[in-house]
């Protein structure tokens, strides 16, 4: 799944191999090399930029989790990377919903 940001010339690409790849056309050299990559434990089934806050995006994975991420914490120098950029985590699996309701 590929998503182009409305704020700049950036793209996010999610994959079954568990990666989220960040592309910035302003920094791109020849080829379609990703500027940064997040590696997760499960397949990433979707990625979506926040409609009004340019540094926030959401990912979903094969385990039924949705994560709100901050690109300032997810990409860039290794010193600035924190928890894959995750700022909030939600589980959508039926088992976790049942446990939360008990």
C-alpha positions in Angstrom: 0.0 0.0 0.0 1.4 3.4 -0.9 0.3 6.7 0.4 1.3 10.2 -0.7 1.2 13.0 1.9 -0.9 16.1 1.2 1.6 18.2 3.0 4.8 17.6 1.0 6.3 15.3 -1.5 6.6 12.3 0.9 5.3 8.8 0.6 4.8 5.9 3.0 4.7 2.4 1.8 3.6 -0.6 3.9 4.4 -4.2 3.2 3.6 -7.8 4.2 7.3 -8.2 5.2 6.6 -6.0 8.2 8.2 -2.8 6.9 7.0 0.8 6.6 9.2 2.7 4.2 9.4 6.5 4.0 10.3 8.2 0.8 11.0 12.0 0.3 11.1 13.0 -3.3 13.1 16.1 -2.4 16.0 13.9 -1.1 15.6 11.1 -3.6 18.6 10.2 -5.7 18.3 7.9 -8.7 16.0 4.9 -8.2 13.2 4.4 -5.6 15.4 4.1 -2.5 13.6 4.6 0.8 15.1 7.2 3.0 14.1 5.4 6.2 12.5 2.1 7.2 10.6 0.8 10.3 10.8 -2.9 10.7 7.9 -4.4 12.7 7.2 -8.0 14.0 4.0 -8.5 11.9 2.9 -7.7 8.4 1.8 -4.1 8.0 -1.6 -4.1 6.4 -2.2 -0.4 6.1 -0.7 3.0 6.5 -2.5 6.4 6.5 -1.3 10.0 7.2 -3.3 12.1 9.7 -5.5 14.5 7.7 -4.3 17.7 9.4 -1.2 16.9 11.5 1.6 16.3 9.0 4.0 14.3 11.4 1.3 11.8 12.5 0.4 8.6 10.7 -1.4 5.4 11.5 -0.4 1.8 10.7 -2.4 -1.4 11.1 -0.9 -4.9 11.3 -1.9 -8.5 10.8 -2.3 -9.0 14.6 -5.3 -6.6 14.6 -3.4 -3.6 16.1 -3.6 0.0 15.0 -0.8 2.3 16.0 -0.6 6.1 15.9 3.0 7.0 15.0 5.0 10.2 15.0 7.3 10.5 12.0 9.7 12.7 14.1 10.2 9.7 16.5 10.0 6.9 13.8 12.4 8.2 11.2 15.7 10.2 11.1 18.8 9.7 13.1 19.0 6.7 15.4 19.4 9.0 18.4 15.9 10.5 17.7 14.1 7.2 17.1 11.9 6.0 19.9 9.7 2.8 20.0 9.2 2.9 16.2 7.5 6.2 16.6 4.5 4.7 18.3 2.6 7.2 20.5 -0.6 5.2 20.9 -1.5 1.6 20.4 -5.0 0.1 20.0 -5.9 -3.6 19.6 -8.9 -4.5 17.4 -8.8 -8.2 17.9 -12.0 -9.8 19.3 -10.1 -11.4 22.2 -8.8 -8.1 23.5 -12.1 -6.4 23.1 -13.8 -9.2 25.2 -11.1 -8.9 27.9 -11.5 -5.1 28.1 -15.3 -5.4 28.5 -15.0 -7.8 31.5 
